[in-house]
């Protein structure tokens, strides 16, 4: 009888919903092997929902649009004339049919974050489908087999940053009757996202200047942390920060201030919170009292009351708040770096403000990080601390508000599923990932490998995966698994919560596990957009998966996907001063760098120099850089004097030949403690040169210092005062060109 019912409804779906029989059977098996272990209950619920199947169609027109969030008109990407994209609402048992019309002059895609669906519809270009070409239509069609707060966004390049994100609400059949508001939280920058990405890779500290997080030597002295700064640089670390990018404003449903008047004293409101930001975590606080957390990543949890919570990039939470009296209460959204904020107001009448979060105490954070990191660049082993599930927030030393009293802050250890989440019986396979990275060069990896440097991880349908993840970097990483929920193992054991995003703090070790119950290729990656584009992720591949009809040549497509973290970024520094021009231009990616530097004197008695090299960075921290290249150097006689004496004198038994040199070179650079670069070079004339140098020593918020000395009796010292993103006033003394004053352009 049960078999007959299944066949009957299979025919209904095949005829009326236009999905393949294989897709439907896959989903029956998927639900039967549900990660929660509730096979019978979930199967019965699914059969009940199919009794009245309904197709819900949305037409989404993706197009360029102009926006003005900061007083400047900028380009964005809108859908159906709005930013964020429209909220899509479905009910469990519906069939989603989404027609995407790409009106852009570039390809695009849409990923349905947190949804269980056939792999071909997951929306990762060149992995689960081909990119949607410009001025074309693409249809996503899949059954809705779950409930909860989810969202959708572009998975193409950096489109998510400029508007391609929106809420996706999947209702239960018996959804509680309570006022509900989808709350899409995001950031806006007037800088093009490609330029944001390039500047992050060029190690520019302009974002730090804008945020007030530079932590210069003068600031360290002023705050009594001079030795903290010294130890920090001795361990070859840069300034402490909690976020990468400076944003011009923050948005809630596309606005900085949002008002909902239709609430009075005693009303309870469900907020479906979605962090659609590209790189920011957000603190959430409420002026009206406690926040009751009832769901995370679309999965119900036993209600827990807190004073505040941090929602990481791509997470969702459902919370319930109460309007205590007939006033307007602020639900405050504050980025983790606390630069600005956005507000949602509930109720009508006198405004009641939430307490603003004070500025972070960065040097306290730097001191903490000094204690966590050893001189080799690794986090120190602190196994006795058992750091997991955000229960030991190492950043709390930077929170001034902690000193003012007890604040109950949500952590993953508080989340408990209302029902058992034990996985179905099956073989268990264990994997270990170490989150690694290099903030100076903006390289983010798993086990020191990018996506393109790694093979797909083969898994078998029916097995259970248990993954231990250790964060050996100085940044938090929100790791997201496509197409599956995982159990986040915590103190609640069999009732550990189900999620699809886990925010892993520095030094934390967390364990997740999931049932392998699908087919195809599924992405697992850091959801900070710029970390993902740098290569921080892996691909899970189900063995013996059928061909994907939307990916006719998967090998060729995969090569295109790999190119994302292999992309080269251009950067340059050009000095134009009264004595001449010196500078450097380079192209660099995750491992390789090709660059040329030059010195050109403007006066008759000066000369010129150009050195072009190609090299590869080695090691987890990339402190080693072997290279080859060519050096051209000519200095006219009678130029500036040399504090090291006559050129005929020798160093280390070698006579300097720097006045007139045309030679091939090979060498090795190494980053020393205090961030000085040691460079040992051998040229084709068998001459050795040893050089020490450091650029951009942070003297004050905007003042930088450069130093260089080598065994060719060359030396340089200079200062640069940063006036704007690209322009600095500069001066320096060079042993070849003498003293000069002018400006430096930084790109």
LINGI-V825180 format. One line per field, one symbol per residue. psi: psi as a letter, one per 40 degrees, with the letter a starting at -180 (. if undefined). Layout:
BEGIN
psi = ???
END
This chain:
BEGIN
psi = ddddddddddddddddefiiddddddddddddfideegdddddddddddedgihhhhhhhhhiiiiigeeehhihahihfeihiiihhhiiheihhhhhhhheieiiaihhgheihiideedfhhedeiiihiifiiihhhiiheiiihaiiiifhbfdddfegiiihhhiidfhighhhhhhhhiihhehhdddddddddefifdddddeffdfiddddddeffdddddddddefiaihieidihidiiihfeidhhhhdfiiheihhhhghhgeidehihhhiheeaihhheihfehiihhhhidiihhiheiiihihiihdigihhhhhhhidefdaiiihhhaiahhhiihihiiigdddddddddddhieeeihihfdeefhifeegheedeehdedeeihhhhhideehhieiiehiihiihhhihhhhiihddefhhihffiideeiiihhihheihhhhhhhhfieiihhhhhieiiihhhaeebefiihiehhhhiheihihiiihgfaiahhihihehdddddeegiihhhhifiiiheegdgdddddddddedeehihiiihhhhideahiahiihiaddihhihiihhieideiaiihhhihihhiidefehgiiiahhhhhhiieaiiheeaideiihfeihhfedghhiiiiahihhiiefihhhhihieefhihhihihifhgdadehiiiiihieefiiihiihhhdadehihiiihhddeaiihbihhh.
END
